[in-house]
């Protein structure tokens, strides 16, 4: 993955940002019923809501994310 903008390959079609892709990825999981979003302005909230209009990623993108990051776990 490139050092500069490594996840920009997710931005296409109805995905307008990496953040939008993250919300869509989280919401698309069958075990997730709520996705909490953070916002610091009305514009951010509108962007977040737009991302959730169609809360799915392209299958190829979803599989690539799972291959890249599926083994990562954080233990506190």
mmCIF file of the N, C-alpha and C atoms, coordinates in Angstrom:
data_MODEL
# 
_entry.id   MODEL 
# 
loop_
_atom_site.group_PDB 
_atom_site.id 
_atom_site.type_symbol 
_atom_site.label_atom_id 
_atom_site.label_alt_id 
_atom_site.label_comp_id 
_atom_site.label_asym_id 
_atom_site.label_entity_id 
_atom_site.label_seq_id 
_atom_site.pdbx_PDB_ins_code 
_atom_site.Cartn_x 
_atom_site.Cartn_y 
_atom_site.Cartn_z 
_atom_site.occupancy 
_atom_site.B_iso_or_equiv 
_atom_site.pdbx_formal_charge 
_atom_site.auth_seq_id 
_atom_site.auth_comp_id 
_atom_site.auth_asym_id 
_atom_site.auth_atom_id 
_atom_site.pdbx_PDB_model_num 
ATOM 1   N N  . UNK A 1 1  ? 0.842   -1.172  0.000  1.00 0.00 ? 1  UNK A N  1 
ATOM 2   C CA . UNK A 1 1  ? 0.000   0.000   0.000  1.00 0.00 ? 1  UNK A CA 1 
ATOM 3   C C  . UNK A 1 1  ? 0.890   1.239   0.000  1.00 0.00 ? 1  UNK A C  1 
ATOM 4   N N  . UNK A 1 2  ? 0.480   2.265   -0.717 1.00 0.00 ? 2  UNK A N  1 
ATOM 5   C CA . UNK A 1 2  ? 1.296   3.482   -0.748 1.00 0.00 ? 2  UNK A CA 1 
ATOM 6   C C  . UNK A 1 2  ? 1.283   4.206   0.599  1.00 0.00 ? 2  UNK A C  1 
ATOM 7   N N  . UNK A 1 3  ? 2.357   4.929   0.882  1.00 0.00 ? 3  UNK A N  1 
ATOM 8   C CA . UNK A 1 3  ? 2.434   5.705   2.118  1.00 0.00 ? 3  UNK A CA 1 
ATOM 9   C C  . UNK A 1 3  ? 1.498   6.903   2.086  1.00 0.00 ? 3  UNK A C  1 
ATOM 10  N N  . UNK A 1 4  ? 1.289   7.463   0.905  1.00 0.00 ? 4  UNK A N  1 
ATOM 11  C CA . UNK A 1 4  ? 0.438   8.631   0.748  1.00 0.00 ? 4  UNK A CA 1 
ATOM 12  C C  . UNK A 1 4  ? -0.964  8.193   0.329  1.00 0.00 ? 4  UNK A C  1 
ATOM 13  N N  . UNK A 1 5  ? -1.955  8.506   1.138  1.00 0.00 ? 5  UNK A N  1 
ATOM 14  C CA . UNK A 1 5  ? -3.366  8.192   0.855  1.00 0.00 ? 5  UNK A CA 1 
ATOM 15  C C  . UNK A 1 5  ? -3.576  6.696   0.582  1.00 0.00 ? 5  UNK A C  1 
ATOM 16  N N  . UNK A 1 6  ? -3.199  5.824   1.515  1.00 0.00 ? 6  UNK A N  1 
ATOM 17  C CA . UNK A 1 6  ? -3.225  4.381   1.263  1.00 0.00 ? 6  UNK A CA 1 
ATOM 18  C C  . UNK A 1 6  ? -4.613  3.774   1.060  1.00 0.00 ? 6  UNK A C  1 
ATOM 19  N N  . UNK A 1 7  ? -5.666  4.446   1.497  1.00 0.00 ? 7  UNK A N  1 
ATOM 20  C CA . UNK A 1 7  ? -7.010  3.883   1.347  1.00 0.00 ? 7  UNK A CA 1 
ATOM 21  C C  . UNK A 1 7  ? -7.859  4.618   0.316  1.00 0.00 ? 7  UNK A C  1 
ATOM 22  N N  . UNK A 1 8  ? -7.240  5.473   -0.466 1.00 0.00 ? 8  UNK A N  1 
ATOM 23  C CA . UNK A 1 8  ? -8.009  6.233   -1.466 1.00 0.00 ? 8  UNK A CA 1 
ATOM 24  C C  . UNK A 1 8  ? -8.642  5.347   -2.532 1.00 0.00 ? 8  UNK A C  1 
ATOM 25  N N  . UNK A 1 9  ? -8.208  4.101   -2.657 1.00 0.00 ? 9  UNK A N  1 
ATOM 26  C CA . UNK A 1 9  ? -8.834  3.187   -3.623 1.00 0.00 ? 9  UNK A CA 1 
ATOM 27  C C  . UNK A 1 9  ? -10.289 2.909   -3.253 1.00 0.00 ? 9  UNK A C  1 
ATOM 28  N N  . UNK A 1 10 ? -10.684 3.236   -2.019 1.00 0.00 ? 10 UNK A N  1 
ATOM 29  C CA . UNK A 1 10 ? -12.073 3.045   -1.593 1.00 0.00 ? 10 UNK A CA 1 
ATOM 30  C C  . UNK A 1 10 ? -13.002 4.143   -2.127 1.00 0.00 ? 10 UNK A C  1 
ATOM 31  N N  . UNK A 1 11 ? -12.436 5.245   -2.569 1.00 0.00 ? 11 UNK A N  1 
ATOM 32  C CA . UNK A 1 11 ? -13.239 6.386   -3.005 1.00 0.00 ? 11 UNK A CA 1 
ATOM 33  C C  . UNK A 1 11 ? -13.612 6.221   -4.474 1.00 0.00 ? 11 UNK A C  1 
ATOM 34  N N  . UNK A 1 12 ? -14.851 5.850   -4.699 1.00 0.00 ? 12 UNK A N  1 
ATOM 35  C CA . UNK A 1 12 ? -15.420 5.732   -6.045 1.00 0.00 ? 12 UNK A CA 1 
ATOM 36  C C  . UNK A 1 12 ? -16.915 5.492   -5.910 1.00 0.00 ? 12 UNK A C  1 
ATOM 37  N N  . UNK A 1 13 ? -17.626 5.650   -6.984 1.00 0.00 ? 13 UNK A N  1 
ATOM 38  C CA . UNK A 1 13 ? -19.078 5.477   -7.013 1.00 0.00 ? 13 UNK A CA 1 
ATOM 39  C C  . UNK A 1 13 ? -19.740 6.322   -5.915 1.00 0.00 ? 13 UNK A C  1 
ATOM 40  N N  . UNK A 1 14 ? -20.475 5.719   -4.999 1.00 0.00 ? 14 UNK A N  1 
ATOM 41  C CA . UNK A 1 14 ? -21.182 6.483   -3.965 1.00 0.00 ? 14 UNK A CA 1 
ATOM 42  C C  . UNK A 1 14 ? -20.362 6.658   -2.692 1.00 0.00 ? 14 UNK A C  1 
ATOM 43  N N  . UNK A 1 15 ? -19.085 6.333   -2.722 1.00 0.00 ? 15 UNK A N  1 
ATOM 44  C CA . UNK A 1 15 ? -18.189 6.524   -1.573 1.00 0.00 ? 15 UNK A CA 1 
ATOM 45  C C  . UNK A 1 15 ? -17.332 7.757   -1.862 1.00 0.00 ? 15 UNK A C  1 
ATOM 46  N N  . UNK A 1 16 ? -17.586 8.835   -1.104 1.00 0.00 ? 16 UNK A N  1 
ATOM 47  C CA . UNK A 1 16 ? -16.900 10.093  -1.397 1.00 0.00 ? 16 UNK A CA 1 
ATOM 48  C C  . UNK A 1 16 ? -15.708 10.390  -0.503 1.00 0.00 ? 16 UNK A C  1 
ATOM 49  N N  . UNK A 1 17 ? -15.428 9.516   0.466  1.00 0.00 ? 17 UNK A N  1 
ATOM 50  C CA . UNK A 1 17 ? -14.276 9.719   1.345  1.00 0.00 ? 17 UNK A CA 1 
ATOM 51  C C  . UNK A 1 17 ? -13.928 8.406   2.041  1.00 0.00 ? 17 UNK A C  1 
ATOM 52  N N  . UNK A 1 18 ? -12.745 8.344   2.607  1.00 0.00 ? 18 UNK A N  1 
ATOM 53  C CA . UNK A 1 18 ? -12.337 7.169   3.373  1.00 0.00 ? 18 UNK A CA 1 
ATOM 54  C C  . UNK A 1 18 ? -13.222 7.039   4.615  1.00 0.00 ? 18 UNK A C  1 
ATOM 55  N N  . UNK A 1 19 ? -13.579 8.164   5.206  1.00 0.00 ? 19 UNK A N  1 
ATOM 56  C CA . UNK A 1 19 ? -14.469 8.142   6.376  1.00 0.00 ? 19 UNK A CA 1 
ATOM 57  C C  . UNK A 1 19 ? -15.814 7.533   6.000  1.00 0.00 ? 19 UNK A C  1 
ATOM 58  N N  . UNK A 1 20 ? -16.364 7.943   4.877  1.00 0.00 ? 20 UNK A N  1 
ATOM 59  C CA . UNK A 1 20 ? -17.626 7.384   4.388  1.00 0.00 ? 20 UNK A CA 1 
ATOM 60  C C  . UNK A 1 20 ? -17.501 5.870   4.188  1.00 0.00 ? 20 UNK A C  1 
ATOM 61  N N  . UNK A 1 21 ? -16.383 5.442   3.636  1.00 0.00 ? 21 UNK A N  1 
ATOM 62  C CA . UNK A 1 21 ? -16.151 4.003   3.442  1.00 0.00 ? 21 UNK A CA 1 
ATOM 63  C C  . UNK A 1 21 ? -16.138 3.275   4.777  1.00 0.00 ? 21 UNK A C  1 
ATOM 64  N N  . UNK A 1 22 ? -15.535 3.883   5.789  1.00 0.00 ? 22 UNK A N  1 
ATOM 65  C CA . UNK A 1 22 ? -15.497 3.263   7.111  1.00 0.00 ? 22 UNK A CA 1 
ATOM 66  C C  . UNK A 1 22 ? -16.877 3.086   7.708  1.00 0.00 ? 22 UNK A C  1 
ATOM 67  N N  . UNK A 1 23 ? -17.710 4.114   7.590  1.00 0.00 ? 23 UNK A N  1 
ATOM 68  C CA . UNK A 1 23 ? -19.083 3.997   8.091  1.00 0.00 ? 23 UNK A CA 1 
ATOM 69  C C  . UNK A 1 23 ? -19.844 2.913   7.342  1.00 0.00 ? 23 UNK A C  1 
ATOM 70  N N  . UNK A 1 24 ? -19.692 2.884   6.024  1.00 0.00 ? 24 UNK A N  1 
ATOM 71  C CA . UNK A 1 24 ? -20.383 1.878   5.221  1.00 0.00 ? 24 UNK A CA 1 
ATOM 72  C C  . UNK A 1 24 ? -19.904 0.466   5.578  1.00 0.00 ? 24 UNK A C  1 
ATOM 73  N N  . UNK A 1 25 ? -18.594 0.310   5.757  1.00 0.00 ? 25 UNK A N  1 
ATOM 74  C CA . UNK A 1 25 ? -18.037 -0.991  6.113  1.00 0.00 ? 25 UNK A CA 1 
ATOM 75  C C  . UNK A 1 25 ? -18.588 -1.460  7.456  1.00 0.00 ? 25 UNK A C  1 
ATOM 76  N N  . UNK A 1 26 ? -18.622 -0.565  8.422  1.00 0.00 ? 26 UNK A N  1 
ATOM 77  C CA . UNK A 1 26 ? -19.130 -0.930  9.749  1.00 0.00 ? 26 UNK A CA 1 
ATOM 78  C C  . UNK A 1 26 ? -20.610 -1.278  9.698  1.00 0.00 ? 26 UNK A C  1 
ATOM 79  N N  . UNK A 1 27 ? -21.390 -0.481  9.001  1.00 0.00 ? 27 UNK A N  1 
ATOM 80  C CA . UNK A 1 27 ? -22.841 -0.687  8.963  1.00 0.00 ? 27 UNK A CA 1 
ATOM 81  C C  . UNK A 1 27 ? -23.241 -1.919  8.165  1.00 0.00 ? 27 UNK A C  1 
ATOM 82  N N  . UNK A 1 28 ? -22.375 -2.377  7.289  1.00 0.00 ? 28 UNK A N  1 
ATOM 83  C CA . UNK A 1 28 ? -22.700 -3.508  6.420  1.00 0.00 ? 28 UNK A CA 1 
ATOM 84  C C  . UNK A 1 28 ? -22.548 -4.857  7.125  1.00 0.00 ? 28 UNK A C  1 
ATOM 85  N N  . UNK A 1 29 ? -21.901 -4.876  8.276  1.00 0.00 ? 29 UNK A N  1 
ATOM 86  C CA . UNK A 1 29 ? -21.686 -6.133  8.996  1.00 0.00 ? 29 UNK A CA 1 
ATOM 87  C C  . UNK A 1 29 ? -23.004 -6.608  9.611  1.00 0.00 ? 29 UNK A C  1 
ATOM 88  N N  . UNK A 1 30 ? -23.357 -7.889  9.443  1.00 0.00 ? 30 UNK A N  1 
ATOM 89  C CA . UNK A 1 30 ? -24.641 -8.376  9.962  1.00 0.00 ? 30 UNK A CA 1 
ATOM 90  C C  . UNK A 1 30 ? -24.777 -8.313  11.482 1.00 0.00 ? 30 UNK A C  1 
ATOM 91  N N  . UNK A 1 31 ? -23.662 -8.273  12.200 1.00 0.00 ? 31 UNK A N  1 
ATOM 92  C CA . UNK A 1 31 ? -23.718 -8.215  13.652 1.00 0.00 ? 31 UNK A CA 1 
ATOM 93  C C  . UNK A 1 31 ? -23.795 -6.802  14.209 1.00 0.00 ? 31 UNK A C  1 
ATOM 94  N N  . UNK A 1 32 ? -23.799 -5.805  13.341 1.00 0.00 ? 32 UNK A N  1 
ATOM 95  C CA . UNK A 1 32 ? -23.820 -4.401  13.764 1.00 0.00 ? 32 UNK A CA 1 
ATOM 96  C C  . UNK A 1 32 ? -25.212 -3.831  13.531 1.00 0.00 ? 32 UNK A C  1 
ATOM 97  N N  . UNK A 1 33 ? -25.802 -3.278  14.583 1.00 0.00 ? 33 UNK A N  1 
ATOM 98  C CA . UNK A 1 33 ? -27.125 -2.654  14.420 1.00 0.00 ? 33 UNK A CA 1 
ATOM 99  C C  . UNK A 1 33 ? -27.071 -1.143  14.598 1.00 0.00 ? 33 UNK A C  1 
ATOM 100 N N  . UNK A 1 34 ? -25.979 -0.637  15.172 1.00 0.00 ? 34 UNK A N  1 
ATOM 101 C CA . UNK A 1 34 ? -25.829 0.804   15.369 1.00 0.00 ? 34 UNK A CA 1 
ATOM 102 C C  . UNK A 1 34 ? -24.391 1.193   15.056 1.00 0.00 ? 34 UNK A C  1 
ATOM 103 N N  . UNK A 1 35 ? -24.230 2.266   14.303 1.00 0.00 ? 35 UNK A N  1 
ATOM 104 C CA . UNK A 1 35 ? -22.913 2.828   14.042 1.00 0.00 ? 35 UNK A CA 1 
ATOM 105 C C  . UNK A 1 35 ? -22.934 4.247   14.591 1.00 0.00 ? 35 UNK A C  1 
ATOM 106 N N  . UNK A 1 36 ? -22.097 4.501   15.592 1.00 0.00 ? 36 UNK A N  1 
ATOM 107 C CA . UNK A 1 36 ? -22.006 5.836   16.170 1.00 0.00 ? 36 UNK A CA 1 
ATOM 108 C C  . UNK A 1 36 ? -21.031 6.663   15.346 1.00 0.00 ? 36 UNK A C  1 
ATOM 109 N N  . UNK A 1 37 ? -21.435 7.855   14.996 1.00 0.00 ? 37 UNK A N  1 
ATOM 110 C CA . UNK A 1 37 ? -20.566 8.727   14.220 1.00 0.00 ? 37 UNK A CA 1 
ATOM 111 C C  . UNK A 1 37 ? -20.190 9.938   15.056 1.00 0.00 ? 37 UNK A C  1 
ATOM 112 N N  . UNK A 1 38 ? -19.041 10.483  14.772 1.00 0.00 ? 38 UNK A N  1 
ATOM 113 C CA . UNK A 1 38 ? -18.607 11.703  15.431 1.00 0.00 ? 38 UNK A CA 1 
ATOM 114 C C  . UNK A 1 38 ? -18.772 12.870  14.478 1.00 0.00 ? 38 UNK A C  1 
ATOM 115 N N  . UNK A 1 39 ? -19.009 14.024  15.018 1.00 0.00 ? 39 UNK A N  1 
ATOM 116 C CA . UNK A 1 39 ? -19.167 15.196  14.174 1.00 0.00 ? 39 UNK A CA 1 
ATOM 117 C C  . UNK A 1 39 ? -18.765 16.453  14.931 1.00 0.00 ? 39 UNK A C  1 
ATOM 118 N N  . UNK A 1 40 ? -18.256 17.411  14.190 1.00 0.00 ? 40 UNK A N  1 
ATOM 119 C CA . UNK A 1 40 ? -17.903 18.687  14.799 1.00 0.00 ? 40 UNK A CA 1 
ATOM 120 C C  . UNK A 1 40 ? -18.637 19.835  14.128 1.00 0.00 ? 40 UNK A C  1 
ATOM 121 N N  . UNK A 1 41 ? -19.483 19.501  13.157 1.00 0.00 ? 41 UNK A N  1 
ATOM 122 C CA . UNK A 1 41 ? -20.224 20.550  12.463 1.00 0.00 ? 41 UNK A CA 1 
ATOM 123 C C  . UNK A 1 41 ? -21.435 19.938  11.756 1.00 0.00 ? 41 UNK A C  1 
ATOM 124 N N  . UNK A 1 42 ? -22.333 20.788  11.334 1.00 0.00 ? 42 UNK A N  1 
ATOM 125 C CA . UNK A 1 42 ? -23.500 20.342  10.583 1.00 0.00 ? 42 UNK A CA 1 
ATOM 126 C C  . UNK A 1 42 ? -23.076 19.688  9.267  1.00 0.00 ? 42 UNK A C  1 
ATOM 127 N N  . UNK A 1 43 ? -22.045 20.227  8.649  1.00 0.00 ? 43 UNK A N  1 
ATOM 128 C CA . UNK A 1 43 ? -21.542 19.641  7.400  1.00 0.00 ? 43 UNK A CA 1 
ATOM 129 C C  . UNK A 1 43 ? -21.072 18.216  7.624  1.00 0.00 ? 43 UNK A C  1 
ATOM 130 N N  . UNK A 1 44 ? -20.333 17.983  8.718  1.00 0.00 ? 44 UNK A N  1 
ATOM 131 C CA . UNK A 1 44 ? -19.886 16.618  9.030  1.00 0.00 ? 44 UNK A CA 1 
ATOM 132 C C  . UNK A 1 44 ? -21.081 15.689  9.249  1.00 0.00 ? 44 UNK A C  1 
ATOM 133 N N  . UNK A 1 45 ? -22.095 16.153  9.954  1.00 0.00 ? 45 UNK A N  1 
ATOM 134 C CA . UNK A 1 45 ? -23.270 15.326  10.183 1.00 0.00 ? 45 UNK A CA 1 
ATOM 135 C C  . UNK A 1 45 ? -23.962 14.988  8.871  1.00 0.00 ? 45 UNK A C  1 
ATOM 136 N N  . UNK A 1 46 ? -24.079 15.956  7.999  1.00 0.00 ? 46 UNK A N  1 
ATOM 137 C CA . UNK A 1 46 ? -24.701 15.704  6.693  1.00 0.00 ? 46 UNK A CA 1 
ATOM 138 C C  . UNK A 1 46 ? -23.889 14.703  5.888  1.00 0.00 ? 46 UNK A C  1 
ATOM 139 N N  . UNK A 1 47 ? -22.560 14.810  5.932  1.00 0.00 ? 47 UNK A N  1 
ATOM 140 C CA . UNK A 1 47 ? -21.689 13.841  5.251  1.00 0.00 ? 47 UNK A CA 1 
ATOM 141 C C  . UNK A 1 47 ? -21.893 12.436  5.818  1.00 0.00 ? 47 UNK A C  1 
ATOM 142 N N  . UNK A 1 48 ? -21.967 12.344  7.142  1.00 0.00 ? 48 UNK A N  1 
ATOM 143 C CA . UNK A 1 48 ? -22.169 11.045  7.790  1.00 0.00 ? 48 UNK A CA 1 
ATOM 144 C C  . UNK A 1 48 ? -23.508 10.437  7.394  1.00 0.00 ? 48 UNK A C  1 
ATOM 145 N N  . UNK A 1 49 ? -24.548 11.242  7.375  1.00 0.00 ? 49 UNK A N  1 
ATOM 146 C CA . UNK A 1 49 ? -25.877 10.747  6.984  1.00 0.00 ? 49 UNK A CA 1 
ATOM 147 C C  . UNK A 1 49 ? -25.884 10.299  5.528  1.00 0.00 ? 49 UNK A C  1 
ATOM 148 N N  . UNK A 1 50 ? -25.197 11.044  4.668  1.00 0.00 ? 50 UNK A N  1 
ATOM 149 C CA . UNK A 1 50 ? -25.122 10.662  3.256  1.00 0.00 ? 50 UNK A CA 1 
ATOM 150 C C  . UNK A 1 50 ? -24.422 9.312   3.103  1.00 0.00 ? 50 UNK A C  1 
ATOM 151 N N  . UNK A 1 51 ? -23.402 9.084   3.902  1.00 0.00 ? 51 UNK A N  1 
ATOM 152 C CA . UNK A 1 51 ? -22.681 7.809   3.851  1.00 0.00 ? 51 UNK A CA 1 
ATOM 153 C C  . UNK A 1 51 ? -23.592 6.651   4.224  1.00 0.00 ? 51 UNK A C  1 
ATOM 154 N N  . UNK A 1 52 ? -24.548 6.908   5.096  1.00 0.00 ? 52 UNK A N  1 
ATOM 155 C CA . UNK A 1 52 ? -25.431 5.848   5.568  1.00 0.00 ? 52 UNK A CA 1 
ATOM 156 C C  . UNK A 1 52 ? -26.682 5.674   4.700  1.00 0.00 ? 52 UNK A C  1 
ATOM 157 N N  . UNK A 1 53 ? -26.857 6.543   3.692  1.00 0.00 ? 53 UNK A N  1 
ATOM 158 C CA . UNK A 1 53 ? -27.988 6.372   2.774  1.00 0.00 ? 53 UNK A CA 1 
ATOM 159 C C  . UNK A 1 53 ? -27.963 4.990   2.136  1.00 0.00 ? 53 UNK A C  1 
ATOM 160 N N  . UNK A 1 54 ? -26.784 4.560   1.752  1.00 0.00 ? 54 UNK A N  1 
ATOM 161 C CA . UNK A 1 54 ? -26.583 3.229   1.171  1.00 0.00 ? 54 UNK A CA 1 
ATOM 162 C C  . UNK A 1 54 ? -25.405 2.603   1.917  1.00 0.00 ? 54 UNK A C  1 
ATOM 163 N N  . UNK A 1 55 ? -25.689 1.951   3.049  1.00 0.00 ? 55 UNK A N  1 
ATOM 164 C CA . UNK A 1 55 ? -24.602 1.499   3.925  1.00 0.00 ? 55 UNK A CA 1 
ATOM 165 C C  . UNK A 1 55 ? -23.943 0.191   3.489  1.00 0.00 ? 55 UNK A C  1 
ATOM 166 N N  . UNK A 1 56 ? -23.474 0.150   2.262  1.00 0.00 ? 56 UNK A N  1 
ATOM 167 C CA . UNK A 1 56 ? -22.740 -1.022  1.797  1.00 0.00 ? 56 UNK A CA 1 
ATOM 168 C C  . UNK A 1 56 ? -21.555 -0.567  0.950  1.00 0.00 ? 56 UNK A C  1 
ATOM 169 N N  . UNK A 1 57 ? -20.517 -1.340  0.987  1.00 0.00 ? 57 UNK A N  1 
ATOM 170 C CA . UNK A 1 57 ? -19.364 -1.130  0.116  1.00 0.00 ? 57 UNK A CA 1 
ATOM 171 C C  . UNK A 1 57 ? -19.433 -2.131  -1.023 1.00 0.00 ? 57 UNK A C  1 
ATOM 172 N N  . UNK A 1 58 ? -18.739 -1.828  -2.103 1.00 0.00 ? 58 UNK A N  1 
ATOM 173 C CA . UNK A 1 58 ? -18.608 -2.789  -3.189 1.00 0.00 ? 58 UNK A CA 1 
ATOM 174 C C  . UNK A 1 58 ? -17.990 -4.067  -2.624 1.00 0.00 ? 58 UNK A C  1 
ATOM 175 N N  . UNK A 1 59 ? -18.458 -5.203  -3.073 1.00 0.00 ? 59 UNK A N  1 
ATOM 176 C CA . UNK A 1 59 ? -17.968 -6.488  -2.552 1.00 0.00 ? 59 UNK A CA 1 
ATOM 177 C C  . UNK A 1 59 ? -16.452 -6.617  -2.663 1.00 0.00 ? 59 UNK A C  1 
ATOM 178 N N  . UNK A 1 60 ? -15.884 -6.189  -3.796 1.00 0.00 ? 60 UNK A N  1 
ATOM 179 C CA . UNK A 1 60 ? -14.428 -6.275  -3.958 1.00 0.00 ? 60 UNK A CA 1 
ATOM 180 C C  . UNK A 1 60 ? -13.703 -5.441  -2.907 1.00 0.00 ? 60 UNK A C  1 
ATOM 181 N N  . UNK A 1 61 ? -14.225 -4.248  -2.616 1.00 0.00 ? 61 UNK A N  1 
ATOM 182 C CA . UNK A 1 61 ? -13.600 -3.382  -1.614 1.00 0.00 ? 61 UNK A CA 1 
ATOM 183 C C  . UNK A 1 61 ? -13.722 -3.988  -0.224 1.00 0.00 ? 61 UNK A C  1 
ATOM 184 N N  . UNK A 1 62 ? -14.878 -4.537  0.076  1.00 0.00 ? 62 UNK A N  1 
ATOM 185 C CA . UNK A 1 62 ? -15.095 -5.157  1.385  1.00 0.00 ? 62 UNK A CA 1 
ATOM 186 C C  . UNK A 1 62 ? -14.128 -6.329  1.585  1.00 0.00 ? 62 UNK A C  1 
ATOM 187 N N  . UNK A 1 63 ? -13.981 -7.151  0.573  1.00 0.00 ? 63 UNK A N  1 
ATOM 188 C CA . UNK A 1 63 ? -13.078 -8.302  0.676  1.00 0.00 ? 63 UNK A CA 1 
ATOM 189 C C  . UNK A 1 63 ? -11.619 -7.863  0.800  1.00 0.00 ? 63 UNK A C  1 
ATOM 190 N N  . UNK A 1 64 ? -11.247 -6.814  0.067  1.00 0.00 ? 64 UNK A N  1 
ATOM 191 C CA . UNK A 1 64 ? -9.860  -6.334  0.155  1.00 0.00 ? 64 UNK A CA 1 
ATOM 192 C C  . UNK A 1 64 ? -9.572  -5.802  1.559  1.00 0.00 ? 64 UNK A C  1 
ATOM 193 N N  . UNK A 1 65 ? -10.511 -5.062  2.148  1.00 0.00 ? 65 UNK A N  1 
ATOM 194 C CA . UNK A 1 65 ? -10.330 -4.583  3.526  1.00 0.00 ? 65 UNK A CA 1 
ATOM 195 C C  . UNK A 1 65 ? -10.188 -5.742  4.496  1.00 0.00 ? 65 UNK A C  1 
ATOM 196 N N  . UNK A 1 66 ? -11.016 -6.762  4.310  1.00 0.00 ? 66 UNK A N  1 
ATOM 197 C CA . UNK A 1 66 ? -10.943 -7.926  5.195  1.00 0.00 ? 66 UNK A CA 1 
ATOM 198 C C  . UNK A 1 66 ? -9.607  -8.645  5.049  1.00 0.00 ? 66 UNK A C  1 
ATOM 199 N N  . UNK A 1 67 ? -9.094  -8.730  3.822  1.00 0.00 ? 67 UNK A N  1 
ATOM 200 C CA . UNK A 1 67 ? -7.790  -9.369  3.607  1.00 0.00 ? 67 UNK A CA 1 
ATOM 201 C C  . UNK A 1 67 ? -6.665  -8.547  4.224  1.00 0.00 ? 67 UNK A C  1 
ATOM 202 N N  . UNK A 1 68 ? -6.735  -7.226  4.079  1.00 0.00 ? 68 UNK A N  1 
ATOM 203 C CA . UNK A 1 68 ? -5.680  -6.358  4.587  1.00 0.00 ? 68 UNK A CA 1 
ATOM 204 C C  . UNK A 1 68 ? -5.669  -6.257  6.109  1.00 0.00 ? 68 UNK A C  1 
ATOM 205 N N  . UNK A 1 69 ? -6.859  -6.174  6.720  1.00 0.00 ? 69 UNK A N  1 
ATOM 206 C CA . UNK A 1 69 ? -6.937  -5.844  8.139  1.00 0.00 ? 69 UNK A CA 1 
ATOM 207 C C  . UNK A 1 69 ? -7.650  -6.886  8.989  1.00 0.00 ? 69 UNK A C  1 
ATOM 208 N N  . UNK A 1 70 ? -8.042  -7.994  8.415  1.00 0.00 ? 70 UNK A N  1 
ATOM 209 C CA . UNK A 1 70 ? -8.830  -8.987  9.130  1.00 0.00 ? 70 UNK A CA 1 
ATOM 210 C C  . UNK A 1 70 ? -8.138  -9.633  10.307 1.00 0.00 ? 70 UNK A C  1 
ATOM 211 N N  . UNK A 1 71 ? -6.823  -9.626  10.317 1.00 0.00 ? 71 UNK A N  1 
ATOM 212 C CA . UNK A 1 71 ? -6.073  -10.265 11.405 1.00 0.00 ? 71 UNK A CA 1 
ATOM 213 C C  . UNK A 1 71 ? -5.737  -9.299  12.546 1.00 0.00 ? 71 UNK A C  1 
ATOM 214 N N  . UNK A 1 72 ? -6.080  -8.031  12.373 1.00 0.00 ? 72 UNK A N  1 
ATOM 215 C CA . UNK A 1 72 ? -5.748  -7.035  13.397 1.00 0.00 ? 72 UNK A CA 1 
ATOM 216 C C  . UNK A 1 72 ? -6.731  -7.137  14.556 1.00 0.00 ? 72 UNK A C  1 
ATOM 217 N N  . UNK A 1 73 ? -6.198  -7.181  15.735 1.00 0.00 ? 73 UNK A N  1 
ATOM 218 C CA . UNK A 1 73 ? -7.024  -7.195  16.959 1.00 0.00 ? 73 UNK A CA 1 
ATOM 219 C C  . UNK A 1 73 ? -6.351  -6.311  17.994 1.00 0.00 ? 73 UNK A C  1 
ATOM 220 N N  . UNK A 1 74 ? -7.153  -5.593  18.740 1.00 0.00 ? 74 UNK A N  1 
ATOM 221 C CA . UNK A 1 74 ? -6.648  -4.737  19.804 1.00 0.00 ? 74 UNK A CA 1 
ATOM 222 C C  . UNK A 1 74 ? -7.127  -5.283  21.126 1.00 0.00 ? 74 UNK A C  1 
ATOM 223 N N  . UNK A 1 75 ? -6.209  -5.492  22.025 1.00 0.00 ? 75 UNK A N  1 
ATOM 224 C CA . UNK A 1 75 ? -6.551  -5.989  23.348 1.00 0.00 ? 75 UNK A CA 1 
ATOM 225 C C  . UNK A 1 75 ? -6.199  -4.915  24.367 1.00 0.00 ? 75 UNK A C  1 
ATOM 226 N N  . UNK A 1 76 ? -7.151  -4.571  25.182 1.00 0.00 ? 76 UNK A N  1 
ATOM 227 C CA . UNK A 1 76 ? -6.927  -3.532  26.190 1.00 0.00 ? 76 UNK A CA 1 
ATOM 228 C C  . UNK A 1 76 ? -6.744  -4.177  27.543 1.00 0.00 ? 76 UNK A C  1 
# 
